[in-house]
Amino acid sequence: MKMASSERAGAALPALVALALAVAIVPAAAQPEQPLVVPDYLTVTDDGQIVMSPLGAARWALERNTDLQVQATSVEEALGQLRQAWAIDGLTAEVRGSAMLLGPVSSIEIPAGEGQDPVSVQIGEDYSVQGTVSVTQPIYTGGRSELSVDVAEEGVTASRLGIDIARRSVALGAQELGYAVLRTVQLAGVAAAQVTAIAEHVRQAQALEDAGVAPHFDVVQANTELARAREKLIAAQTAVEQARAQLRRLLALPPDSDLSLIDPPPPVMPEGELPDLIDQALANRPEVRASETAVRIARFSLALAERDLAPSVALTGSLTAQTASGFGGNNYSWQVGVVASKPLLDGGARRGKVEAARARLRSAELQLRSTQEEIALAVVQQHLAIGEAQEKIAAAQQGVEEARERRRMAQLRYREGLGTGIEVLDADTALAAAEASLVNARYDLQLAVIRLRTAMGIMDVPQQEVETQ
């Protein structure tokens, strides 16, 4: 009986071990993801939908965007290069040690007294142990250390400006995607309204056919247009989901996140004449400051290349301890002194460095001018886009009013037997096109204003969200 119990226990042991491993491994492999923390300035509905405006999307993007986190590492790299530049003038210390086996070891024989054998004395040791501590303090580098620090400090400035530029780009991209979602939702609404209108026309055509007033072709034609309208609706709904997917990617959100966008108040049009707007843009845009920083870096680099053959002077000292050798003597030594060096010939390397540095300086100056021209062009283009969008809104509003009246008249004529079904379908299509034009014109205006504000260096996101660290 005991034997049977033991056998059952032995058989059950592997199963218990497997169960224990499963309990230990499964939770680790299927750990739930960290819950998404939604900031206070956004709204979450009871069913988990995240509601935001385009500006709220921009603010959240600055906190979550993966590309910005990658860009932030450039500051750390620049700070590391600055520390290296500081170290050029710093005190350095080095410890060296060695242990050597030596051979052959020499010896001499010293005569002894009468009747005694000479004494053999070994000269040196068959091993050597040595340790040295040396320190160096540069006292003159021909200006190279100072220029290296200048270049590195400007590099830190450039990397921080790069983050500022990236943040502005992400903020603008998030707002554009937010408005893209709003635009596609509105266009999907227009497509849905067209489906509803044509479906009503199908019902009327069928009723008139049943009454013997309208031909069967009207029903066929209306159903064909209804199928086309539904196809457009599906395409519009797909565009909505694609815009939401792009916004999720920018916000680094899970693909199944439920996002909803709300229309914000219209952005404020910057005041002033076009030349004033351009001047404000050139004064505010970080791209200009980044290009100016690149020019300063190029100038410092040129000065550094010109001093490549400058002399250098340093204080140096060392203390060495080693095994004694020979007939005695000290087992340590020290030295303190001044070391000066001056390169004489370098095969033309300095000249090549100077020429390359001058070319880089010229390139940086031209890039600064190009950046200023591009910013001025962007301001002009968005200023023109605002005027164009305003004209389109006025024309689209008139077009919608005319299309609605035309559809009303076409429907009335069709019900009275005075018109054809194609007139109604054409009127429905024209109304949908006019409403879509109005939707596009309104969002084009808002986007043009936002892009103009961005082109002028105006950030609508709270300042604490965009400051570089």
C-alpha positions in Angstrom: 0.0 0.0 0.0 2.8 2.4 0.9 4.6 1.3 -2.3 1.5 2.3 -4.4 1.2 5.6 -2.7 4.9 6.3 -3.4 4.5 5.3 -7.0 1.5 7.6 -7.4 3.4 10.5 -5.8 6.3 9.8 -8.1 4.0 9.9 -11.1 2.3 13.1 -10.0 5.6 14.9 -9.4 6.3 15.8 -13.0 2.8 17.1 -13.4 3.1 19.3 -10.3 6.4 20.6 -11.6 4.9 21.4 -15.0 2.0 23.2 -13.3 4.3 25.2 -11.1 6.3 26.2 -14.1 3.2 27.2 -16.0 2.0 29.3 -13.1 5.4 31.0 -12.9 5.9 31.5 -16.7 2.4 32.4 -18.0 2.0 35.6 -16.0 5.4 36.8 -17.2 4.7 36.1 -20.8 1.2 37.5 -20.7 1.8 40.6 -18.6 -0.9 43.1 -19.2 0.2 46.3 -20.8 0.6 49.4 -18.7 -2.7 51.4 -18.7 -2.8 54.4 -21.0 -2.6 57.6 -18.9 -4.7 60.3 -20.5 -3.7 63.9 -19.5 -6.2 66.1 -17.7 -6.6 68.5 -20.6 -8.3 65.7 -22.7 -11.7 64.1 -22.1 -12.4 60.4 -21.8 -16.0 59.3 -22.2 -17.6 56.5 -20.2 -17.0 54.0 -23.0 -13.3 54.8 -23.2 -13.3 57.2 -26.1 -10.6 59.9 -26.0 -11.9 63.3 -27.1 -9.6 66.0 -28.1 -9.2 69.1 -30.3 -6.4 69.4 -32.9 -4.6 71.6 -30.4 -5.0 69.0 -27.7 -3.7 66.4 -30.0 -0.6 68.6 -30.6 0.0 69.1 -26.9 -0.3 65.3 -26.3 2.0 64.6 -29.3 4.8 66.6 -27.7 4.6 64.4 -24.6 4.3 61.0 -26.4 5.8 61.2 -29.8 8.6 58.6 -30.3 10.5 60.6 -32.8 10.9 63.5 -30.4 12.3 61.1 -27.8 14.9 60.0 -30.3 15.7 63.6 -31.2 16.2 64.4 -27.5 19.2 62.1 -27.4 21.1 64.6 -29.6 21.3 67.0 -26.6 22.9 64.3 -24.5 25.4 63.6 -27.3 26.3 67.3 -27.6 26.7 67.6 -23.9 29.1 64.7 -24.0 31.1 66.4 -26.7 31.2 69.6 -24.6 32.6 67.7 -21.6 35.3 66.3 -23.9 36.2 69.9 -25.0 36.4 71.0 -21.4 38.8 68.1 -20.7 41.4 69.5 -23.1 42.5 72.1 -20.5 42.1 69.8 -17.6 44.6 68.0 -15.4 45.2 64.4 -16.5 46.8 61.6 -14.6 48.0 58.2 -15.6 49.2 55.1 -13.8 51.4 52.6 -15.6 52.8 49.4 -14.3 55.0 46.5 -15.5 56.4 43.2 -14.3 59.2 41.7 -16.4 61.4 38.6 -16.2 65.0 39.5 -17.2 67.9 37.5 -18.5 70.6 36.6 -18.7 71.6 38.0 -15.4 75.3 39.2 -15.2 77.5 38.6 -12.3 81.1 39.4 -11.2 83.5 37.5 -9.1 85.2 39.4 -6.2 88.5 38.0 -5.1 88.6 36.6 -1.6 91.4 36.2 0.9 94.3 33.8 0.5 93.0 30.3 0.4 89.4 31.3 -0.1 87.2 31.0 -3.2 86.2 34.2 -5.0 82.8 35.5 -4.2 80.3 35.7 -7.1 78.0 38.8 -7.0 75.0 39.0 -9.2 74.6 42.4 -11.0 70.9 43.2 -11.4 67.8 41.1 -10.8 66.2 38.5 -12.9 62.9 40.3 -12.7 61.8 43.9 -12.7 58.7 45.5 -11.3 58.0 49.1 -12.1 55.1 51.5 -11.4 54.8 55.1 -12.6 52.3 57.9 -11.8 52.4 60.8 -14.2 50.3 64.0 -14.3 50.0 66.6 -17.1 48.5 70.1 -16.9 48.3 72.0 -20.2 49.0 75.7 -19.7 49.0 76.9 -23.3 47.3 75.2 -26.4 47.5 78.0 -28.9 43.8 78.8 -28.4 42.7 75.3 -29.5 41.1 74.3 -26.3 39.1 77.5 -26.1 37.9 77.2 -29.6 37.0 73.5 -29.1 34.8 74.6 -26.1 33.2 77.3 -28.3 32.4 74.7 -31.0 31.0 72.3 -28.5 28.9 74.9 -26.7 27.4 76.0 -30.1 26.8 72.3 -30.8 24.7 72.1 -27.6 22.7 75.1 -28.7 22.2 73.6 -32.2 20.9 70.3 -30.8 18.5 72.1 -28.5 17.3 74.2 -31.4 16.9 71.0 -33.4 14.5 69.7 -30.7 12.6 72.9 -30.8 12.3 72.6 -34.6 11.2 69.0 -34.3 8.6 69.8 -31.7 7.1 72.6 -33.8 7.0 70.1 -36.7 5.3 67.5 -34.6 2.8 70.0 -33.2 1.9 71.2 -36.7 1.6 67.6 -37.9 -0.7 66.7 -35.0 -2.9 69.7 -35.7 -3.0 68.9 -39.4 -4.0 65.3 -38.7 -6.6 66.4 -36.2 -8.1 68.7 -38.8 -7.8 65.8 -41.3 -10.0 63.7 -39.1 -12.5 66.5 -38.7 -12.5 67.1 -42.5 -13.0 63.4 -43.4 -15.8 63.1 -40.8 -17.6 66.0 -42.3 -17.1 64.7 -45.8 -18.4 61.3 -44.7 -21.4 63.1 -43.4 -21.9 64.7 -46.8 -21.6 61.3 -48.4 -24.1 59.8 -46.0 -26.6 62.6 -46.7 -26.3 61.9 -50.4 -27.0 58.3 -49.8 -30.1 59.2 -47.8 -31.3 61.6 -50.5 -30.8 59.1 -53.3 -32.5 56.4 -51.2 -35.5 58.7 -50.8 -35.5 59.3 -54.6 -35.4 55.5 -55.1 -38.5 55.2 -52.9 -40.3 58.0 -54.9 -39.3 56.5 -58.2 -40.6 53.1 -57.2 -43.9 54.6 -56.0 -44.3 56.5 -59.2 -43.5 53.4 -61.2 -46.1 51.4 -59.2 -48.6 54.2 -60.0 -47.8 54.0 -63.7 -46.4 57.5 -63.8 -42.7 56.9 -64.1 -40.8 54.3 -66.3 -38.9 51.4 -64.8 -35.7 52.9 -66.1 -36.0 55.6 -63.4 -35.9 53.0 -60.7 -32.9 51.2 -62.3 -31.1 54.5 -62.7 -31.8 55.6 -59.1 -30.6 52.3 -57.7 -27.4 52.5 -59.8 -26.7 56.0 -58.4 -27.5 54.8 -54.9 -24.9 52.0 -55.3 -22.3 54.6 -56.4 -23.2 56.9 -53.5 -22.8 54.1 -51.0 -19.4 53.3 -52.6 -18.4 56.9 -52.0 -19.6 56.7 -48.4 -17.5 53.6 -47.8 -14.4 55.4 -49.3 -15.2 58.4 -47.0 -15.5 56.3 -43.9 -12.2 54.5 -44.8 -10.6 58.0 -45.1 -11.8 58.8 -41.6 -10.2 55.6 -40.2 -7.0 56.2 -42.1 -6.7 59.7 -40.7 -7.3 58.4 -37.2 -4.7 55.7 -37.7 -2.1 58.3 -38.7 -3.0 60.4 -35.7 -2.6 57.4 -33.4 0.9 56.8 -34.9 1.9 60.3 -34.2 0.6 60.1 -30.7 2.3 56.7 -30.2 -1.1 55.2 -29.2 -2.2 51.6 -29.5 -3.9 50.9 -32.8 -7.2 50.1 -31.1 -7.4 53.4 -29.3 -10.8 55.1 -29.8 -10.2 58.8 -30.8 -12.8 61.5 -31.4 -12.0 65.0 -32.6 -14.0 68.1 -31.8 -13.9 71.4 -33.7 -12.0 74.1 -31.8 -12.6 77.8 -32.1 -11.2 79.2 -35.4 -7.5 80.1 -35.1 -6.6 83.7 -34.8 -5.3 85.4 -38.0 -2.0 87.2 -37.2 -2.3 91.0 -37.6 -0.1 93.1 -39.7 1.0 93.6 -43.3 2.8 90.9 -45.1 6.3 92.5 -44.7 5.7 92.7 -40.9 4.6 89.1 -40.8 7.8 88.1 -42.6 10.0 90.1 -40.2 8.3 88.5 -37.3 8.8 85.0 -38.8 12.6 85.7 -39.3 12.9 86.9 -35.7 11.0 83.9 -34.1 11.7 80.9 -36.2 14.2 78.5 -34.5 15.4 77.4 -38.0 17.0 80.9 -38.4 18.7 80.6 -35.0 19.9 77.1 -35.9 21.4 78.4 -39.2 23.0 81.3 -37.4 24.5 78.8 -34.9 25.8 76.7 -37.8 27.6 79.8 -39.1 29.2 80.4 -35.7 30.3 76.8 -35.5 31.8 77.1 -39.0 33.7 80.2 -38.0 35.1 78.6 -34.8 36.1 75.6 -36.8 37.9 77.7 -39.3 39.8 79.5 -36.5 40.6 76.1 -35.0 42.0 74.8 -38.3 44.1 77.9 -38.7 45.8 77.2 -35.3 46.5 73.6 -36.1 50.3 74.3 -36.1 50.3 76.5 -33.0 52.7 75.6 -30.2 51.5 74.0 -27.0 53.0 74.0 -23.5 52.2 71.8 -20.5 53.5 71.1 -17.0 54.3 67.5 -16.4 55.5 65.4 -13.6 56.0 61.7 -12.8 57.0 59.4 -9.9 58.4 56.0 -10.7 59.0 53.2 -8.2 60.9 50.0 -9.3 63.0 47.2 -8.1 66.5 48.1 -7.1 69.3 46.8 -9.3 73.1 46.5 -9.3 74.9 47.2 -6.1 72.2 49.3 -4.7 70.7 52.7 -5.4 67.3 54.2 -5.1 64.2 52.2 -6.0 62.2 55.3 -7.0 62.7 58.4 -9.2 60.7 61.6 -10.0 60.7 64.3 -12.5 58.9 67.7 -12.9 59.2 69.9 -15.9 57.7 71.9 -18.7 57.1 70.3 -22.1 56.7 72.5 -25.2 56.0 71.4 -28.7 55.6 73.2 -32.0 54.8 71.3 -35.2 56.9 72.4 -38.1 55.8 70.5 -41.2 52.6 68.6 -41.7 52.7 67.9 -45.4 50.0 70.5 -46.2 47.4 69.0 -43.9 46.8 72.3 -42.1 46.2 74.1 -45.5 43.7 71.4 -46.5 41.9 71.8 -43.2 41.7 75.6 -43.5 40.4 75.3 -47.1 37.7 72.8 -46.1 36.7 74.9 -43.1 36.4 78.0 -45.2 34.2 76.1 -47.6 32.0 74.9 -44.7 31.7 78.5 -43.5 30.6 79.7 -46.9 28.1 76.9 -47.1 26.7 77.7 -43.7 26.3 81.4 -44.7 24.5 80.4 -47.9 22.3 78.0 -45.9 21.3 80.8 -43.5 20.3 82.9 -46.5 18.4 80.0 -48.0 16.6 79.3 -44.7 15.5 83.0 -44.5 14.3 82.9 -48.1 12.3 79.6 -47.4 10.7 81.1 -44.3 9.7 84.3 -46.2 8.3 82.1 -49.0 6.3 80.0 -46.5 4.7 83.1 -45.0 3.8 84.5 -48.4 2.3 81.2 -49.5 0.2 80.7 -46.4 -0.9 84.4 -46.5 -2.1 83.8 -50.1 -3.7 80.5 -49.1 -5.8 82.3 -46.5 -7.1 84.7 -49.1 -7.8 81.9 -51.5 -9.7 79.9 -48.9 -11.8 82.9 -47.9 -12.8 83.4 -51.6 -13.6 79.7 -51.9 -15.8 79.8 -48.8 -17.8 82.7 -50.2 -18.2 80.9 -53.6 -19.0 77.5 -51.9 -21.7 79.0 -49.7 -23.3 80.5 -52.8 -22.9 77.2 -54.6 -24.6 75.3 -51.7 -27.5 77.7 -51.7 -28.0 77.4 -55.4 -27.6 73.5 -55.4 -30.2 73.2 -52.6 -32.7 75.3 -54.6 -32.0 73.3 -57.7 -32.6 70.0 -56.0 -35.8 71.3 -54.4 -37.1 72.4 -57.9 -36.0 69.1 -59.4 -37.7 67.0 -56.8 -40.9 69.1 -57.2 -40.9 68.8 -61.0 -40.3 65.0 -60.7 -43.2 64.5 -58.3 -45.5 66.6 -60.6 -44.4 64.5 -63.6 -42.8 67.5 -65.2 -39.1 66.4 -64.8 -37.0 63.3 -65.1 -35.3 61.2 -62.6 -31.9 62.1 -63.9 -32.5 65.8 -63.1 -33.1 64.8 -59.4 -30.0 62.6 -59.3 -27.9 65.3 -61.0 -29.2 67.8 -58.4 -28.3 65.5 -55.5 -24.8 65.0 -56.9 -24.3 68.7 -57.4 -25.5 69.5 -53.9 -23.1 66.9 -52.4 -20.2 68.3 -54.4 -21.1 71.9 -53.3 -21.3 70.8 -49.6 -18.0 69.0 -49.9 -16.4 72.1 -51.5 -17.7 74.2 -48.5 -16.3 71.7 -46.0 -12.9 71.7 -47.8 -12.8 75.5 -48.0 -13.5 76.0 -44.4 -10.9 73.5 -43.2 -8.4 74.9 -45.8 -8.9 78.3 -44.2 -8.2 77.0 -40.7 -5.2 75.0 -41.8 -3.8 78.0 -43.7 -4.1 80.2 -40.6 -2.4 77.5 -38.4 0.4 77.1 -41.0 0.9 80.8 -41.2 1.1 81.0 -37.4 3.6 78.2 -37.5 5.6 79.8 -40.3 5.8 82.9 -38.2 7.2 80.9 -35.2 4.0 81.3 -33.2 3.3 78.2 -30.9 -0.2 77.8 -29.6 0.8 74.9 -27.4 1.5 76.0 -23.8 5.2 77.1 -23.4 6.0 74.6 -20.7 5.3 71.8 -23.2 7.8 73.0 -25.8 10.8 74.3 -23.8 14.0 72.4 -24.4 15.6 70.9 -21.3 
